[in-house]
Amino acid sequence: MKNNPIFSIIIPTYNQSQFLEKAIKSVLLQKKNYEIIIIDNFSTDNTEQVVQKYKNKNLKYFKINNFGIIGKSRNLGIKNSNAPWLAFLDSDDLWHKNKLEIIEKYIKNNLDSDVITNDEEIYYEESKEKTQWKYGPYTNNFYKKLILDGSCISTSATMVKKEFLLKKNILFSEKKEFASVEDYDFFLNLAFHDAKFKFIHQILGTHVYHKNSFSRDFQKHHNSLEAVLYYHVYNKQKFEKNKKLLIKKINTNIAIIKAYDEIKFNKNYLKACKLIFKNLIISPINLIEYLFKEIYKKIKV
């Protein structure tokens, strides 16, 4: 691989050697110029041995104590990157072999892009179920959309122009309370600074859910989600002066997410119903508005 990579592929990892090797191999299938930057949170499995197998493949390897904050690892990767485009690949996800070829072609035809996201296949390891997720769409006032509707972006499916990050001084948050959704905060900050998001509706990777996935600790994950959204409502957003009203809408969205997670991963339909019913009592108008919005989306498709 040449010394002037087009893409810096940043892979944070911790005790996931069985997945990491597959992730590395999926990058090595790419035909375009890249560098791989692996940030290891001092794994205690055979992660280092896996990495050493590929030490001659334009790969950089760093160790860091990130204290459970993946953003800290990603920021170290950004600091040590040399390419104009940054990709954030989680160590338990995979890319399809033509991903970088398609992305580079898209960049050449869309020079105004700051953030590029492709669609993904979703694989649930425990149930062996597969589905496809279509990300986006980009809209006017995208920052507002991300706050009101939640994230429509996947970290492992996204490329970011490094020049934009440097110009706007944007990094991943290293706040402990944002852990597990620091990527959502990252995309919110990009949108806040008017980054131009582009969505490619092609399946170019596989996002894997397994029992050790970081976001599967639902209580911590949902608490982090609340922390990020509350921070943006009270400290950054300017589109809604009535912040209490905005929080009510956000709480409805979070209740829906909690209910979905209980059904999808725990098969706990009773708890899901209780979450929805509780929100219906507290904020009926917002819940009805949310449901009608989702119905409209289905009809539109």
N, C-alpha and C positions, 0 to 999 in steps of 0.2 A: 504494500500500500504506500502511496506517495506521502511526502511530508506536509503537503498542503491540503488537508482534509476539507471536504465541504460540510461534513456533519460531525459533530462531537456527540457521541452517544453515552449518556451518563446513567450508570446502573448502580443504584444503592442496594446493598444486600446485607442480610444478617441471618446466618444459619439456614440458608436455603440452597445448599450446594446442588441438590438434586434437580432443582428448577433452574439454577443459575447456568449450568452447563448447557441446557437447552436454549436459554436466552442468548448466550454467547454464540452458539452454533447458528442460531437464526440470523444473527447479525453478520456472521462470516459468510453467509450465502449471498449477501448483497454485493452488487457489482460496482458500486460507486465508491468514491474516496471517503473514508471515515476514520475516526479514531474512537476507540472504546475506553471509557474511563470508569473503572469499577471502584466504588467507595464501600469498603467493608467495615462494618461496625464491630470489629474484633470478633468475628464469628468463632465459635468453638467447635464447629464441625470441620469438614475437609474442604472448606471454601478456598483456602489459599492454595491447596494442591490442585484444585480444578483450574484456578486462574493461571498457575504456573505452566500448565499444559499449553496455554495459548500466549505465552509471554512474547513470542516473536510475531504476533499478529497486530502490531500497532496498538498495543493495549497498555494503558497506564493503570497502576494498582496502588490505591491509598488505603490506609487504615485510620479510623477516627472513632473516638467515643462520642456518639451522637446523643446518648442518654434518651433514646427512644424518639428522637426528633429527626425524622427523615429529611426535613427541609435543610438541616445542618449538613447532611451528607450531599444533597443535591447542590447546595451552595459551594461546597468544596469542589465539586465537579465543574461547576460553572467557572470558578476561579482558575482552574487548571486546563480549561478548554482552549483550543486553538482554531476552531472552525467558525465560520459565520453563522451557522445554524446549529441549534442545540436540540437534541432529542432526549427525552426522559423515559427510559425503559425500565419498568420495575423488573426485578430479577425473577419473578415467577410468571412473567408474560412472554409472548413470542411475537416475532415479526414474520410476515410472509416474504418470500425471497425477492420479490420485485418491488418491495416498498420504497426503498431509496431511489430507485430508477424512476418510479412514477412521481415521487415527491419532487425530485430535481427537475424533471420536465415541467411540472406544474409551477415551480418557482420561476423558471425562465419565462413562462407565459403570464405570470402574475407578480411582477416585480414590486408591487405595492404591498405585498403580504407581510405581516408581522408574525402571525400565528397560523399554522396550518394543522388541521386535524382530519384524520381519515376515520372511516367506520371500522368496527371491530366485530369479530366473532367472540361470543362470551361462552366460556366453558365452565360448568359447575362440576368440579372433580368428584364430589361425593355421589351425586346423582347421575353423572355422565351426560347430563343434559346440555344441549347446545342451542344457542339462539344468536341473533344478530342485533347489534345496536347501531342505530343511525344517529349521529351527533349533529348538533346545531339545532335550528338554523341561525345564521347571523341576522340580527335585526337592528334597526335604528335604536339608539340608547341601549346598547347591548349590556352595559353594566346594570341597568335597571332590570332587564330581563333575567340576568343571572341571579339577582337578589330575590326577585319575586317568584321565579319559576325553578330555581335551583340550577345546579351545574348541568350543562349539556356537552361536556368536554371530558375526554379521557386522557390522563397523563401519558400513558404508554403509547397513545396514538397521536401525540402532538409534537410538532416542531415549533421552536420559537427563534426569531431572529435575535442574535446576541447583541447586535448594535442597538436595538430598541431597548433591551434590558439595561445596557450601560447608559444610554441617553436618559432614561427615566429613573435610573437607580432602583430597579426592581429586582428583588431576590425572593426566595421562599422564606416565609416567616419561620423564626426559630422559637416562637412562643410555645411553651409546653401545652397550654390549653388549646392550641390549634392542631396538635398532633393528630394525624390520620386524615385531616381535611386541609392541610396546609397547601395542597395543590389547588383546591377550590379558592382559597384566599389569593393565591398566586394569579389565577385566571381573573378573579375579580379586580385585582390591581392592574392587570394588563388592560382590561376593559375600561376601568376608571380613567386610564391615561390614553384612551381612544386608539388602542392597538387595532389594526385591521385583521380580523379573524376570517379565515377561509376554511370551508369544509369540503372535503373530497369524499363523495359518496361511493367509495370502493372499500371492500373489506381487505385491509392490508396487515392485519395482526389478530392475535388471539389473547384476550384478557381472561386469566384463570382465577376462579374463586375456589379456595380450598379451606379446610378447617383452621389453618394457621394464618390465613390472610389477616393483615393488620386491622382492617376495617371490620372484621368479624366480632371484635369486642364491641357489641352494639351500644352498651351504655356509654362507654368512653367516646365512641364514634359520634353518637347523637349529641353528647355534651359538647364535643369539639365543634360540631356543626352549628349548634346554638351560639357558641362563643364567637365564631367567625362572623355569623350573620349579625349578631348583636353589636359587634365591634363596628361593622360597616354601617349599620343603621344609625348608630349614635355618634360616629366619629368621621365618616367619610361621605356618605351619600347626601345629595342636596336636592333630590327630586321630590321628596316628601317631607314637609315641615311637621306634619302630625306623626311623630315617631311611634307613638303608642298604637296608632292605627296600623302602621306598617308592621310592627311587631306582631300584632294579631294575625295578619295575613301570613307572616313567616311561620308562626306557630302552627297554623293550619297545615302548611306544607310539611313541616317537620313531623306532625302527627301522622300524615299520610305515609311519609318515609318510614317511620317507626312501624306502622301497621304492615306495610309491604315487607319489611325485613322479617317481622315475626312470622308472616305467612310463608315467605319464600325459603327462609333458612331454618326456622324452628317449627314450622307447621302448627303454630299456635294461633288458631283462628279466633279463639275466645278472647285472648289478649288483644289481638288486632281490632276486634269489634269494640272492645272496651275503650281503646284509644280513640277510635273514630267517634264513638258515642260521647265520650268526654269532650271532645272538641266540638261536636255538634251542639252541646249544651252551652259551652263557653262562647263559641263564635259561629253560629249557624249560617249567617250570610256568607262569610268567607268560605266555609266548607261547600256550600251550594254553588258558589261562584267557581270554586276550584273544579268541582265535578262537571259543571257545564262546560268549562274551558277544555277539560280532557275529552269530553264527548265531542266537542267541536273539532278537536284535533283529529279524532278517529274518523269523523265524517269527511273532513277535508282531505285526508289521506285516501 
